[in-house]
Amino acid sequence: DADVTQTPRNRITKTGKRIMLECSQTKGHDRMYWYRQDPGLGLRLIYYSFDVKDINKGEISDGYSVSRQAQAKFSLSLESAIPNQTALYFCATSATSTPRGRGANEQFFGPGTRLTVL
Amino acid sequence: GESVGLHLPTLSVQEGDNSIINCAYSNSASDYFIWYKQESGKGPQFIIDIRSNMDKRQGQRVTVLLNKTVKHLSLQIAATQPGDSAVYFCAENRGNSGGSNYKLTFGKGTLLTVNP
């Protein structure tokens, strides 16, 4: 979905390096999320934000931090990358209310960032 | 424990056949369910949703069935096409308890392969 963009799309880095993944959206949504996807484990929530300055931990936040600089931007940082953080990372957004009454449940995903930590 | 899981990790069908992808959930407080489709190299995309006050909902070539008695959700795809080949995820929203109505919990996914 071009409304949610992620940069970079691919990144290879070394253990111990600091990495930042960026997410931008033009959907005007208040809520943003970061997920991690591993084979056989589905999508797991890392952090989420309801609005600027609002940050909440998901189920696997250890080793990660986030920043919500503006409504349209939500960045994910790995302060000191380790090999088991090698995964596909997705940003998602949702609105407080949406057409057709879906409410805040429907999330719109970016194309993903493939991160490899050597 | 609380979980959203799938009965079949892979499903292979012939083009034109109907496909059924299953999902089990264990949280009786879940009140909203979504099916997502993820094609290779892309993020998940919404297919269809259903609220817990419904048993069935139809979209274009897709139908979602919800059986709350056995906590089971299924996605039916009619006349499956090669373009339907993807990983399909079910996701649940666990209602308003504890203020968690903004989070989705995803299943592990089923890979659907459509053979020409």
Interface residues (C-beta under 8 A of the other chain):
Chain A: D1 V4 R31 G40 L41 G42 L43 R44 L45 Y48 F50 G58 F90 A92 S94 R102 G103 A104 N105 E106 Q107 F108 F109 G110 P111 G112
Chain B: P9 Y32 I34 Y36 G41 K42 G43 P44 Q45 F46 D49 F89 N93 N101 Y102 K103 L104 F106 G107 K108 G109
